[in-house]
């Protein structure tokens, strides 16, 4: 009877320590993927001088292939041409979701967003007629 009670009392801790590392690792991998994609889009925007709808669509397709929800992706940046030498800032947001398997230790597990601003210098040269 004592061992059953001990198992019941310790089971939340065992579950937490068994599954929480995999959740943390998943969050870290998602973080790395989104950060890399934000930089890639910023690089494409720097070459074009602006953020185009085609770039946004391509990013959403790439993230959908990686099992992200394309409807939750928010990508912002300049839509008008930025001259060469000026800074372009492209921002990628994606909801992070829950980060804890259970709230054992009383901390708040508010939902946050992944947020990645990427700033690069514009390489756009306007064509002279």
N, CA, C and O of each residue as an XYZ file, in Angstrom:
516
protein
N       0.821     -1.195      0.000
C       0.000      0.000      0.000
C       0.869      1.266      0.000
O       0.554      2.259     -0.655
N       1.980      1.196      0.761
C       2.868      2.353      0.821
C       3.473      2.644     -0.548
O       3.592      3.805     -0.939
N       3.850      1.615     -1.266
C       4.477      1.823     -2.577
C       3.477      2.389     -3.589
O       3.855      3.180     -4.453
N       2.220      1.996     -3.491
C       1.192      2.540     -4.384
C       0.972      4.018     -4.080
O       0.874      4.827     -5.003
N       0.893      4.378     -2.822
C       0.715      5.787     -2.437
C       1.924      6.620     -2.862
O       1.774      7.747     -3.334
N       3.117      6.060     -2.691
C       4.324      6.777     -3.101
C       4.330      6.992     -4.621
O       4.719      8.059     -5.097
N       3.903      5.991     -5.366
C       3.838      6.121     -6.819
C       2.813      7.179     -7.235
O       3.061      7.960     -8.154
N       1.676      7.202     -6.567
C       0.645      8.206     -6.871
C       1.158      9.607     -6.561
O       0.920     10.542     -7.325
N       1.849      9.748     -5.459
C       2.358     11.069     -5.078
C       3.488     11.514     -6.006
O       3.568     12.689     -6.363
N       4.342     10.605     -6.390
C       5.501     10.953     -7.215
C       5.228     10.951     -8.715
O       6.048     11.458     -9.481
N       4.112     10.401     -9.151
C       3.855     10.293    -10.590
C       3.826     11.638    -11.324
O       4.331     11.698    -12.445
N       3.265     12.728    -10.763
C       3.352     14.001    -11.509
C       4.793     14.454    -11.725
O       5.128     14.965    -12.793
N       5.644     14.270    -10.717
C       7.043     14.653    -10.870
C       7.748     13.776    -11.898
O       8.543     14.263    -12.702
N       7.453     12.494    -11.866
C       8.060     11.585    -12.836
C       7.640     11.933    -14.261
O       8.468     11.937    -15.172
N       6.362     12.224    -14.452
C       5.885     12.614    -15.779
C       6.527     13.914    -16.241
O       6.918     14.056    -17.399
N       6.627     14.855    -15.313
C       7.224     16.153    -15.645
C       8.671     15.968    -16.085
O       9.064     16.461    -17.142
N       9.459     15.269    -15.292
C      10.880     15.112    -15.607
C      11.118     14.168    -16.780
O      12.205     14.161    -17.357
N      10.126     13.381    -17.133
C      10.265     12.484    -18.272
C       9.955     13.207    -19.594
O      10.652     12.994    -20.586
N       8.931     14.049    -19.616
C       8.480     14.630    -20.873
C       8.880     16.090    -21.088
O       8.907     16.536    -22.235
N       9.186     16.842    -20.054
C       9.508     18.257    -20.213
C      10.771     18.487    -21.048
O      10.782     19.427    -21.843
N      11.837     17.687    -20.916
C      13.007     17.928    -21.774
C      12.703     17.839    -23.267
O      13.281     18.592    -24.051
N      11.818     16.947    -23.677
C      11.502     16.855    -25.109
C      10.714     18.073    -25.576
O      10.879     18.513    -26.714
N       9.865     18.620    -24.720
C       9.138     19.843    -25.069
C      10.104     21.011    -25.198
O       9.998     21.802    -26.135
N      11.041     21.125    -24.271
C      12.038     22.191    -24.337
C      12.890     22.080    -25.594
O      13.210     23.090    -26.219
N      13.254     20.866    -25.964
C      14.060     20.655    -27.164
C      13.256     21.037    -28.414
O      13.799     21.634    -29.344
N      11.981     20.697    -28.435
C      11.128     21.073    -29.565
C      11.023     22.588    -29.686
O      11.097     23.129    -30.789
N      10.849     23.278    -28.556
C      10.795     24.736    -28.576
C      12.099     25.330    -29.096
O      12.086     26.308    -29.842
N      13.212     24.744    -28.706
C      14.510     25.234    -29.160
C      14.668     25.031    -30.665
O      15.166     25.923    -31.351
N      14.256     23.884    -31.189
C      14.369     23.629    -32.627
C      13.456     24.557    -33.429
O      13.848     25.064    -34.480
N      12.248     24.774    -32.932
C      11.336     25.698    -33.623
C      11.936     27.100    -33.629
O      11.843     27.814    -34.627
N      12.547     27.490    -32.521
C      13.190     28.786    -32.405
C      14.281     28.939    -33.463
O      14.366     29.978    -34.119
N      15.105     27.925    -33.631
C      16.191     27.993    -34.604
C      15.671     28.060    -36.033
O      16.207     28.805    -36.854
N      14.636     27.291    -36.336
C      14.073     27.289    -37.694
C      13.475     28.656    -38.017
O      13.721     29.197    -39.095
N      12.701     29.213    -37.104
C      12.063     30.500    -37.369
C      13.089     31.623    -37.472
O      12.938     32.534    -38.286
N      14.119     31.559    -36.659
C      15.160     32.583    -36.728
C      15.886     32.523    -38.072
O      16.172     33.565    -38.663
N      16.180     31.341    -38.553
C      16.843     31.173    -39.848
C      15.947     31.644    -40.989
O      16.416     32.303    -41.918
N      14.668     31.310    -40.923
C      13.739     31.732    -41.976
C      13.566     33.256    -41.983
O      13.442     33.857    -43.050
N      13.558     33.876    -40.813
C      13.449     35.340    -40.750
C      14.650     35.990    -41.422
O      14.501     36.971    -42.151
N      15.829     35.451    -41.181
C      17.026     36.004    -41.815
C      17.004     35.773    -43.331
O      17.398     36.658    -44.091
N      16.551     34.602    -43.777
C      16.483     34.332    -45.214
C      15.542     35.305    -45.921
O      15.866     35.818    -46.992
N      14.381     35.557    -45.323
C      13.424     36.492    -45.927
C      13.988     37.906    -45.916
O      13.807     38.652    -46.878
N      14.672     38.283    -44.836
C      15.281     39.617    -44.784
C      16.342     39.759    -45.871
O      16.475     40.829    -46.465
N      17.087     38.712    -46.135
C      18.094     38.751    -47.195
C      17.437     38.912    -48.570
O      17.899     39.700    -49.395
N      16.365     38.167    -48.808
C      15.645     38.312    -50.086
C      15.050     39.714    -50.206
O      15.075     40.306    -51.285
N      14.517     40.248    -49.107
C      13.943     41.596    -49.131
C      15.027     42.638    -49.376
O      14.777     43.637    -50.050
N      16.214     42.426    -48.845
C      17.310     43.372    -49.075
C      17.710     43.384    -50.545
O      18.040     44.439    -51.088
N      17.683     42.235    -51.185
C      18.028     42.183    -52.608
C      16.958     42.840    -53.468
O      17.276     43.507    -54.453
N      15.696     42.656    -53.104
C      14.586     43.227    -53.873
C      14.287     44.669    -53.469
O      13.639     45.396    -54.222
N      14.746     45.092    -52.298
C      14.480     46.444    -51.817
C      13.187     46.561    -51.048
O      12.884     47.633    -50.524
N      12.421     45.504    -50.963
C      11.135     45.523    -50.253
C      10.672     44.086    -50.014
O      11.228     43.137    -50.568
N       9.664     43.950    -49.195
C       9.056     42.654    -48.922
C       7.879     42.474    -49.881
O       6.926     43.254    -49.854
N       7.946     41.464    -50.712
C       6.893     41.237    -51.700
C       5.947     40.139    -51.218
O       6.318     39.324    -50.374
N       4.731     40.116    -51.752
C       3.810     39.026    -51.403
C       4.349     37.646    -51.790
O       4.035     36.657    -51.128
N       5.145     37.569    -52.837
C       5.728     36.288    -53.244
C       6.675     35.764    -52.167
O       6.721     34.560    -51.913
N       7.421     36.654    -51.540
C       8.320     36.245    -50.452
C       7.529     35.725    -49.262
O       7.901     34.728    -48.643
N       6.442     36.405    -48.952
C       5.597     35.981    -47.835
C       4.983     34.616    -48.132
O       4.945     33.748    -47.261
N       4.503     34.426    -49.358
C       3.918     33.139    -49.738
C       4.959     32.014    -49.696
O       4.672     30.904    -49.248
N       6.155     32.319    -50.166
C       7.212     31.304    -50.147
C       7.576     30.915    -48.717
O       7.774     29.737    -48.420
N       7.663     31.911    -47.833
C       7.967     31.621    -46.428
C       6.883     30.744    -45.812
O       7.183     29.780    -45.108
N       5.627     31.079    -46.077
C       4.529     30.291    -45.515
C       4.521     28.868    -46.062
O       4.216     27.926    -45.331
N       4.853     28.702    -47.344
C       4.934     27.359    -47.918
C       6.078     26.559    -47.276
O       5.918     25.383    -46.947
N       7.224     27.214    -47.104
C       8.370     26.538    -46.479
C       8.046     26.124    -45.047
O       8.385     25.019    -44.624
N       7.391     27.008    -44.307
C       7.048     26.685    -42.924
C       5.949     25.624    -42.849
O       5.931     24.813    -41.922
N       5.038     25.628    -43.816
C       4.001     24.587    -43.852
C       4.636     23.219    -44.105
O       4.179     22.214    -43.562
N       5.678     23.177    -44.921
C       6.392     21.918    -45.157
C       7.080     21.420    -43.882
O       7.346     20.227    -43.737
N       7.363     22.346    -42.963
C       8.005     21.995    -41.694
C       6.997     21.884    -40.556
O       7.373     21.936    -39.385
N       5.719     21.731    -40.894
C       4.627     21.498    -39.941
C       4.297     22.710    -39.062
O       3.830     22.545    -37.935
N       4.533     23.909    -39.561
C       4.056     25.123    -38.915
C       2.711     25.470    -39.540
O       2.448     25.105    -40.686
N       1.866     26.166    -38.805
C       0.575     26.589    -39.323
C       0.767     27.899    -40.091
O       1.064     28.922    -39.474
N       0.607     27.897    -41.420
C       0.859     29.116    -42.192
C      -0.112     30.252    -41.866
O       0.204     31.418    -42.104
N      -1.279     29.932    -41.329
C      -2.233     30.973    -40.975
C      -1.811     31.796    -39.767
O      -2.325     32.895    -39.558
N      -0.889     31.284    -38.978
C      -0.439     31.989    -37.779
C       0.847     32.789    -37.988
O       1.286     33.509    -37.092
N       1.446     32.661    -39.166
C       2.697     33.367    -39.449
C       2.394     34.823    -39.742
O       1.539     35.127    -40.574
N       3.091     35.729    -39.062
C       2.959     37.163    -39.317
C       4.316     37.684    -39.770
O       5.296     37.608    -39.029
N       4.369     38.206    -40.975
C       5.610     38.725    -41.540
C       5.379     40.179    -41.918
O       4.468     40.484    -42.688
N       6.187     41.064    -41.390
C       6.047     42.490    -41.687
C       7.373     43.037    -42.187
O       8.446     42.562    -41.816
N       7.271     44.033    -43.026
C       8.452     44.690    -43.585
C       7.997     45.766    -44.557
O       6.800     45.920    -44.796
N       8.940     46.512    -45.121
C       8.566     47.584    -46.056
C       8.014     47.020    -47.364
O       8.567     46.079    -47.935
N       6.924     47.608    -47.821
C       6.323     47.155    -49.082
C       6.686     48.064    -50.246
O       6.434     47.726    -51.402
N       7.271     49.206    -49.948
C       7.749     50.099    -51.010
C       9.260     49.962    -51.111
O       9.926     49.584    -50.147
N       9.788     50.271    -52.275
C      11.218     50.095    -52.524
C      12.048     50.998    -51.620
O      11.798     52.199    -51.516
N      13.021     50.407    -50.982
C      13.960     51.128    -50.119
C      15.255     51.279    -50.906
O      15.788     50.287    -51.402
N      15.779     52.509    -51.034
C      16.996     52.685    -51.836
C      18.214     51.994    -51.224
O      18.254     51.697    -50.030
N      19.181     51.755    -52.065
C      20.412     51.069    -51.649
C      21.094     51.841    -50.511
O      21.204     53.067    -50.545
N      21.543     51.094    -49.519
C      22.249     51.707    -48.395
C      21.373     51.962    -47.185
O      21.892     52.164    -46.087
N      20.060     51.958    -47.355
C      19.151     52.155    -46.219
C      18.874     50.805    -45.561
O      19.026     49.755    -46.185
N      18.468     50.847    -44.299
C      18.196     49.617    -43.565
C      16.771     49.114    -43.805
O      15.814     49.888    -43.843
N      16.664     47.812    -43.964
C      15.361     47.150    -44.095
C      15.199     46.241    -42.879
O      16.071     45.425    -42.581
N      14.081     46.389    -42.185
C      13.788     45.526    -41.044
C      12.590     44.659    -41.381
O      11.510     45.162    -41.691
N      12.793     43.361    -41.318
C      11.734     42.379    -41.546
C      11.494     41.668    -40.220
O      12.438     41.245    -39.553
N      10.217     41.540    -39.843
C       9.872     40.946    -38.556
C       8.997     39.720    -38.777
O       8.014     39.766    -39.517
N       9.366     38.631    -38.128
C       8.612     37.384    -38.181
C       8.075     37.083    -36.791
O       8.819     37.085    -35.810
N       6.766     36.823    -36.719
C       6.116     36.435    -35.456
C       5.377     35.125    -35.660
O       4.778     34.877    -36.706
N       5.438     34.289    -34.620
C       4.708     33.030    -34.628
C       4.374     32.688    -33.181
O       5.247     32.788    -32.318
N       3.132     32.285    -32.888
C       2.782     31.971    -31.502
C       3.547     30.753    -30.987
O       3.667     29.738    -31.673
N       4.056     30.879    -29.774
C       4.861     29.812    -29.196
C       4.022     28.699    -28.603
O       4.409     27.533    -28.679
N       2.899     29.022    -28.023
C       2.063     28.004    -27.399
C       2.540     27.679    -25.994
O       3.367     28.393    -25.426
N       2.020     26.618    -25.449
C       2.379     26.200    -24.090
C       3.816     25.708    -24.044
O       4.295     25.065    -24.978
N       4.494     26.015    -22.954
C       5.882     25.601    -22.813
C       6.092     24.619    -21.663
O       7.205     24.132    -21.462
N       5.049     24.326    -20.916
C       5.159     23.404    -19.784
C       4.147     22.272    -19.952
O       3.022     22.499    -20.397
N       4.552     21.056    -19.595
C       3.635     19.929    -19.686
C       2.571     20.013    -18.605
O       1.416     19.650    -18.831
N       2.959     20.490    -17.438
C       2.011     20.750    -16.352
C       2.617     21.804    -15.451
O       3.839     21.942    -15.382
N       1.787     22.533    -14.775
C       2.238     23.641    -13.953
C       2.467     23.151    -12.521
O       1.663     23.420    -11.628
N       3.563     22.436    -12.313
C       3.838     21.858    -10.996
C       4.371     22.865     -9.998
O       4.069     22.782     -8.808
N       5.149     23.801    -10.464
C       5.875     24.657     -9.546
C       5.277     26.052     -9.429
O       5.933     26.956     -8.910
N       4.063     26.247     -9.892
C       3.325     27.481     -9.666
C       3.697     28.662    -10.541
O       3.179     29.758    -10.322
N       4.566     28.489    -11.517
C       4.919     29.594    -12.394
C       3.850     29.828    -13.442
O       3.083     28.922    -13.769
N       3.797     31.038    -13.968
C       2.846     31.341    -15.034
C       3.377     30.801    -16.347
O       4.555     30.966    -16.665
N       2.513     30.162    -17.101
C       2.868     29.648    -18.417
C       2.048     30.395    -19.464
O       1.255     29.806    -20.198
N       2.265     31.731    -19.512
C       1.511     32.509    -20.480
C       2.034     32.217    -21.877
O       3.217     31.938    -22.071
N       1.150     32.286    -22.824
C       1.550     32.024    -24.197
C       2.271     33.253    -24.745
O       1.823     34.388    -24.584
N       3.389     32.993    -25.390
C       4.217     34.057    -25.959
C       4.350     33.822    -27.454
O       3.926     32.796    -27.984
N       4.946     34.792    -28.112
C       5.222     34.673    -29.536
C       6.721     34.538    -29.752
O       7.524     35.130    -29.031
N       7.083     33.749    -30.760
C       8.446     33.844    -31.264
C       8.495     35.173    -31.999
O       7.573     35.488    -32.752
N       9.534     35.954    -31.802
C       9.626     37.277    -32.410
C      11.049     37.467    -32.917
O      12.005     37.432    -32.142
N      11.182     37.669    -34.227
C      12.504     37.797    -34.827
C      12.553     39.002    -35.751
O      12.036     38.940    -36.866
N      13.155     40.084    -35.318
C      13.425     41.182    -36.250
C      14.793     40.965    -36.902
O      15.775     40.684    -36.215
N      14.850     41.093    -38.196
C      16.114     40.972    -38.926
C      16.315     42.246    -39.724
O      15.456     42.633    -40.517
N      17.444     42.893    -39.513
C      17.728     44.162    -40.175
C      18.957     43.998    -41.060
O      20.024     43.587    -40.605
N      18.780     44.328    -42.330
C      19.879     44.276    -43.297
C      19.867     45.542    -44.141
O      18.855     46.239    -44.223
N      20.991     45.828    -44.761
C      21.081     46.983    -45.634
C      20.518     46.632    -47.008
O      20.777     45.548    -47.532
N      19.762     47.535    -47.578
C      19.157     47.316    -48.888
C      20.239     47.277    -49.971
O      21.178     48.073    -49.968
N      20.082     46.340    -50.884
C      20.981     46.199    -52.026
C      20.275     46.570    -53.326
O      20.804     46.338    -54.414
N      19.093     47.142    -53.212
C      18.256     47.416    -54.379
C      18.800     48.610    -55.155
O      19.050     49.674    -54.588
N      18.978     48.417    -56.458
C      19.386     49.496    -57.341
C      18.279     49.692    -58.353
O      17.905     48.763    -59.068
N      17.761     50.902    -58.410
C      16.679     51.185    -59.352
C      17.223     51.208    -60.779
O      18.276     51.787    -61.046
N      16.509     50.587    -61.662
C      16.930     50.530    -63.072
C      16.772     51.888    -63.714
O      15.716     52.513    -63.613
N      17.812     52.343    -64.371
C      17.778     53.630    -65.076
C      17.331     53.411    -66.506
O      17.878     52.540    -67.182
N      16.354     54.167    -66.995
C      15.917     53.972    -68.393
C      16.890     54.530    -69.402
O      16.652     54.437    -70.606
